[in-house]
């Protein structure tokens, strides 16, 4: 039976009992409105630990002015049922006072450089909010492993850097992006799409595939490939924020000799801002 707690004291009581028995603990941080991609994170956590904790907290500090904090989908009853069916052991549902007991700005964790590019350039302060809330959740749960999706590739890189630089004793696991049958990356924000926009949305993944295919054929004219992808997205009705080719280990600009790459994109389609990425390995190309 899945436990549900809302306070730090309740959380620690359950965790202390499991740790006293020598059980490994995994954490899956979420903002709720769960889909199959989230549930696959739970599956991964189950494979790597004896107990799976899922946090559900719509974090206000990672939303900028004019973004969708107030309208972000909140589906606690459905989320609770899905997690219980998937075998989660504990659902942690704190309110803002638990996560930010001294206010939102009292303590901020920042990972410079990695946070300032790509989505960070389009959403100033977003990744400070992510790093801050994830550090708080890691400290509250103190898991042996924490699991995140690779769809949010930049976020995953930032969390790994934060954990390494702050010597946090936790293993960060990334899980490949979960996709719809037409290739669209699963996201809570997909439900913002109209019927027509949903039909066009897979073009974001197609744009990544076009760039990846060109790289695998030996193309190194990165600027031209990126510009072509942006044009393709515009023709499909998107407003591209960026399409970029970066090194997959540190998101630095690649050189022609780099072999481990990632193609990343963010674009607006109607009310939704969609992101996606595709790794490219040129070692055997």
Residue pairs with C-beta under 8 A, 6 or more apart in sequence:
1 84
2 80
2 83
2 84
2 88
2 89
2 90
2 91
3 14
3 89
3 90
3 91
4 80
4 90
4 91
4 93
5 11
5 14
5 90
5 91
5 92
5 93
6 92
6 93
6 94
6 95
6 98
7 94
7 98
8 94
8 98
8 140
11 53
11 90
11 92
11 140
11 141
12 140
14 90
15 25
15 53
15 141
15 142
18 25
18 50
18 51
19 25
23 49
23 50
23 51
24 48
24 49
24 50
24 51
24 144
24 145
25 49
25 50
25 51
25 52
25 53
25 141
25 142
25 143
25 144
25 145
26 45
26 46
26 48
26 49
26 51
26 52
26 53
26 143
26 144
26 145
26 146
26 147
27 45
27 53
27 54
27 55
27 137
27 138
27 141
27 143
27 145
27 146
27 147
28 38
28 41
28 42
28 45
28 52
28 53
28 54
28 55
28 88
28 146
28 147
29 54
29 55
29 57
29 133
29 134
29 137
29 146
29 148
30 38
30 41
30 54
30 55
30 56
30 79
31 56
31 57
31 58
31 59
31 72
31 188
32 56
32 57
32 58
32 73
32 74
32 75
32 76
32 79
32 188
33 72
33 73
33 74
33 75
33 79
33 188
33 191
34 75
34 78
34 79
34 82
34 83
34 188
35 178
35 186
35 187
35 188
36 178
36 186
37 149
37 151
37 177
37 178
37 185
37 186
37 187
38 149
39 82
39 83
39 86
40 175
40 178
41 147
41 148
41 149
41 175
42 52
42 54
42 83
42 86
42 87
42 88
42 147
43 86
44 147
44 173
44 175
45 52
45 145
45 147
45 173
46 52
46 87
48 144
48 145
48 147
48 171
48 173
49 143
49 144
49 145
51 89
51 90
52 87
52 88
52 89
52 90
53 88
53 89
53 90
53 91
53 92
53 141
53 143
54 83
54 88
54 90
54 91
54 92
55 91
55 92
55 93
55 94
55 137
55 141
56 76
56 79
56 91
56 92
56 93
57 92
57 93
57 94
57 99
57 133
57 137
58 69
58 72
58 74
59 99
59 129
59 130
59 133
60 69
60 96
60 104
60 129
61 100
61 104
61 125
61 128
61 129
61 132
61 133
62 126
62 127
62 129
62 130
62 133
63 69
63 72
63 126
63 129
64 123
64 124
64 125
64 126
67 123
68 189
68 192
72 188
73 188
73 191
76 93
79 91
80 91
83 91
92 140
92 141
96 104
99 133
99 136
99 137
100 106
107 132
108 128
108 132
109 128
109 131
109 132
109 135
109 162
110 127
110 128
110 131
111 127
111 131
111 158
111 161
111 162
111 165
114 120
114 127
114 154
114 157
114 158
114 161
114 250
114 251
115 126
115 127
115 128
115 131
115 158
117 154
117 251
118 154
118 242
118 244
118 246
118 251
118 264
118 266
119 126
119 127
119 154
119 241
119 266
119 275
120 126
120 127
120 154
121 242
122 241
122 242
122 266
127 154
127 155
127 158
130 155
130 158
130 159
131 158
131 159
131 162
134 146
134 159
134 162
135 162
135 166
135 168
138 146
138 163
138 168
138 170
142 169
142 170
143 170
144 170
144 171
145 170
145 171
145 172
145 173
146 159
146 170
146 171
146 172
146 173
147 173
147 174
147 175
148 155
148 156
148 159
148 172
148 173
148 174
148 175
149 156
149 174
149 175
149 177
149 178
150 156
150 174
150 175
150 176
150 177
150 277
151 177
151 178
151 185
151 186
151 187
151 275
151 276
151 277
152 275
153 262
153 264
153 277
154 251
154 264
156 172
156 174
157 250
157 251
159 172
160 172
162 168
163 170
163 172
177 185
177 186
177 276
177 277
178 185
178 186
179 185
179 186
179 205
180 186
180 202
182 202
183 202
183 205
183 206
183 209
184 190
184 198
184 201
184 202
184 204
184 205
185 204
185 205
185 274
185 275
185 276
187 274
187 275
189 272
189 273
189 274
190 198
190 201
190 272
190 274
192 270
192 271
192 272
193 201
193 269
193 270
193 271
193 272
194 270
197 237
197 269
197 270
197 272
200 236
200 237
200 238
200 269
201 269
201 272
201 274
203 232
203 233
203 236
203 238
204 233
204 238
204 265
204 267
204 269
204 274
204 276
205 276
205 278
206 232
207 229
207 232
207 233
207 243
207 265
208 229
208 263
208 265
208 276
208 277
208 278
209 278
210 228
210 229
210 232
211 225
211 226
211 228
211 229
211 243
211 245
211 263
211 278
212 263
212 278
212 280
214 225
215 225
215 245
215 261
215 263
215 280
215 282
215 285
216 280
216 282
216 285
217 285
218 285
219 225
220 256
222 245
222 254
225 245
226 243
226 244
226 245
229 240
229 243
229 265
230 240
230 243
233 240
233 243
233 265
233 267
234 240
237 269
238 267
238 268
238 269
239 267
239 268
239 269
240 265
240 266
240 267
241 266
241 267
241 268
241 273
242 264
242 265
242 266
243 263
243 264
243 265
244 263
244 264
244 265
245 254
245 261
245 262
245 263
246 252
246 253
246 254
246 261
246 262
246 264
247 253
247 254
247 258
247 260
247 261
247 262
248 260
248 261
248 262
248 279
248 280
249 260
251 262
254 261
258 282
259 281
259 282
259 283
259 285
260 279
260 280
260 281
260 282
260 283
261 279
261 280
261 281
261 282
262 277
262 278
262 279
262 280
263 277
263 278
263 279
263 280
264 275
264 276
264 277
265 275
265 276
265 277
266 273
266 274
266 275
267 273
267 274
268 274
